[in-house]
């Protein structure tokens, strides 16, 4: 399969490209700015992809520019879809959304039938992207992926798991965090990539799929695992500046639809993921002069 990949230089994009190439696919990274409609059209024509995986976007919930969420995540996707409908043969299109669109859902685990209720601009921009993209469903066999929290080597330290990994590797005495009373899935990026590849082969057009395992952890459990692996004790201090308004307390997904569609997907346990991240950051630190 010939795949055009946006966001190829990002955290998820790097891992996805590796996984897709290992699976035998031909992957072309699209480095064009999503605001460049002409550039996107040229890139699509040159590649003539069988499938498009759209990962480019702003993913950090606390990004300072609220308007940028919509300019990139919604209008940037609009520009990409406009480019793809001009191709002679319509490619399959995976649009990466987010489980954050569910907000503080009244039930858990959350399945795809749950009505979205976004509580921040990141989630609102992703939901707006989904709704806008459905206008292209009659011209493109597109579908939506809503990943729950995932992590791995290379993720920015602005996210909680790589931030903690950095503190443990550097043996720092304390770390400042925000709301500790949250519960999240912390899935492995390799699981996510395997799910995306499975969906490219088997997803139904216009459908939405949660990318999740249904296994959640508190921040305290995460800290305990890192302590057990490293032997280091890290004091946690709550910084009020890091506490988000309208914080989602528990975000846990129901993987039933995903697994019914693509079958079982290897999901490394959290301890394995954390060890992988610790080893990777330690190797990077050792290689740095």
N, C-alpha and C positions, 0 to 999 in steps of 0.2 A: 504494500500500500504506500502511495506517495502522500506524505503528510506535510501540510504547511502549518508551522507552529508560531504563534505570536507569543511574546514574552519568553523567548527562548533563552535569554540571558538571565532571567530571574530565577529565584530559588526553585520553584516548581518546574519551570521550563528546562533547567539544566538536568534535573533528575528524569524528567519525562523523556527528553531527547535520548539519554543514555538507555533507558528502558525500551524505547521504541526501536532504536537501532539494534539493540541486543535481540529483539524479537523479529528482526529481519526487515523492518520497514525503512523506507527512504524518507528522511526528515529534512526539511528546509526551514531554517529559522527566518522569520520575517522581522527585520529590524526597523521597519518603517514606523514612524510616529503615527499613532492612530488618528491624529488630526489631519494627516496628509492623505486626502482622498485619492489624488492622482497616483501618489506613490503606492498606496495599497492596491489600486487597480492594476498597476504595472507589475507588482510583486505576484499577484494572483495569476495574471496572464502568463508570466514567465514560468511559474511553478506548475500550473495546470494540475492542482492537487486532486487526489481522490477523496481526501478528508482534510478538514481544518480543525485544529485544536486551539481555541482562543483563550489564552491564559493571561495576556497582557492586561494590566489594570492597576489601580491603587487598592491595596489589600489591607493596609494598616488602619484600623478603626479610628485611631486618634490622630490621623493625618490633619495638619493644621488648616488646610484650605478646603472648606466644605464644598465650594463650587467645583473644585477639581474632580471630586468623586463623580459628578454628573458629566462633566466635560470628557472625562476619560472612559469611565465605566459604561455610560449610556451612549453618549454621542459618538465616542470612539468606536464602539461596537456597531453603531448605525453605519458609520463610514465603511467598516469592514464588510458588512453584509451587502451594502450597495455595490462594493467591488465584486463580491462573489456571485451575485445574481447576473453579472455581465458575462460570466464564463459560459462556454458552449455546453459543458457538462457540469451539472450542479454537484458539488462535493458534499459529503456528509459533514456536518458542523457540530462540534462539541463546544458549547458555551459554558464556561466556568462561572457559576454564580456563587452563592454562599449559604450555608445553613443559618447565618445571621438573619436572613429574611424572616425566620420564624419568630424572632423576638422572644419574649417570655411566654412561651407556649404553655397553656394550662394542663397539657398532658405530656407524659414522657414515658418511653421513647417516642420521638416525633416521626410520623410517617409523612409521605408526600401529600396526603389529603388535608393536612393541617393548614388552615388559612394563615397566610403570612401576616405578620404584625411587626414590621421593622421598628427599631427604637433608636437608630442612629443613621447618619447620612451615608455611611458605607453600605449598610444593608438596604436603605431606601434606593440608592443608586443601582444596586444589583437587581432589586425587584423591578425597578423601572426599566432596566435593560431587558429583563425577561419579557415583560409585557410588550415593550416595543418590538422585540425580536419576533414575537408571535405573528406580527404582520407579514413576515417573510416565510412563514411555514408552508405556504402554498407554492413557493418557488425554490425553497431549499429544505432538504431533509435534515433539519436541525433539531437538537435536543439539549436539555439543560442538566448540568451536574451541580448539586449543592453539597460541597464538601463540608464536613464538620472539622473541628480543629485537627490539624496534622502538623508534623514537624520532622526535622532531619538536619544533617549537616548542611551548612550554607544558608540557613534561615537567618534573617537579620536579628540582632540582639534586642531590637525593640519589641520582639515577641517574647513571651514569658519563658518558654522552655530554653531557647538559646541564651537568653539573659542569665538564667540560672546555671546553665552549663558553663558559661564564661566565668561566673563567680566561683564555681566549684573548681574549675581547672586552675584558676589563679589563686585559689585558697584564700579568698577574701574573707574577712571576719563577719561581714553582715551584708545584707541585700535589702534594698528598698522596693517594696511592692505596693500594689493598690489593694483592691478588695480581695480579701482572702477567702471570703465565704462564697466561692464559686465552684462549680463542678463542670468539668469539660472532658470530652474525648481528646486524647493526645495520640492520634494515629500516626503511623509511620508513612513517610512520603512514598516509600516503595509500594505500600498497599494502595495508595491513591493512584499511582501511575499504572499499576496492574488493573485497577478498576476502570480507568480511562481507556486503556487499550481494549479491555473487554467490551466496553460500551461502544467504542468505534465499530466493533464488529457486529454487535447484537442489539443496540438500543433502537427503540421505535421512535420514528419522527414525532416531534412536538411533545415528547414525554419528559418528565422531570425525575431525576434519580438522586436520592440521598447517597453521599459517599461517606459511609460511616461503619462502625463495628458494633455500636450499642454498648460499648464499655467506657465508663467514665471514671475520672479520678479527681479528688480534691487536690488543691495546691499542697496541703500538708502531706498527702500520700506521695505526691511527686517529690517533695523535699526529702521525705523519708527514704525513698528509693535511691536518690542521689547520695544521701548520707551513707547508705549501706554499700553502695558501689565504690565510693571514694574514701570513706572513713573520715571525711571532713564534716565538721559541724558548722552550719551557717546560720547566724542569727537573722531573723526576719523582722524588719521594721516597716510599719505601714506609713506610707507617705500620702497624706491627703490629696496632694496634687496628682497622684496617679489613680485616684478613685474616680471611675467614670460615672457620670449621671446616667440613670436608666440602665445600669449594668444587667446583663442577662445572667440570672443566677445558676441555671442548669441547662446545658445544651447537650442533649443525648439523642442520637438518631436511631431509627428503626431501619436496619439494612435489608429487610425482607424483599423489597422490590428489586434492589440491586442484585442480590444473590440469586433470585429467581431468574433474572435476565442473563447474568454472565456466569453463574455458578460460583463455587467456592473460590475465594481469593486468599492467598497467604497473607496473614496479618501478624507481623512480628510483635511479640510482647513488648510492653513499654520498657521493661528493663533492658531488652536487647537494643531498642532504639536509643535509649539514653547512653548505653555503653558505646554504641557506634558514634554518637555525637561527641562524647568525651574523648574517645580515641582520635577522632578526626581533628578536633580542635587542638589536642595535645601534639599531634603530628605536625599541624600547621605552625604551632608555636615553636616547636623544635627546629623546624626548617627555616624559620625567620632569623636572619643574622642579628 
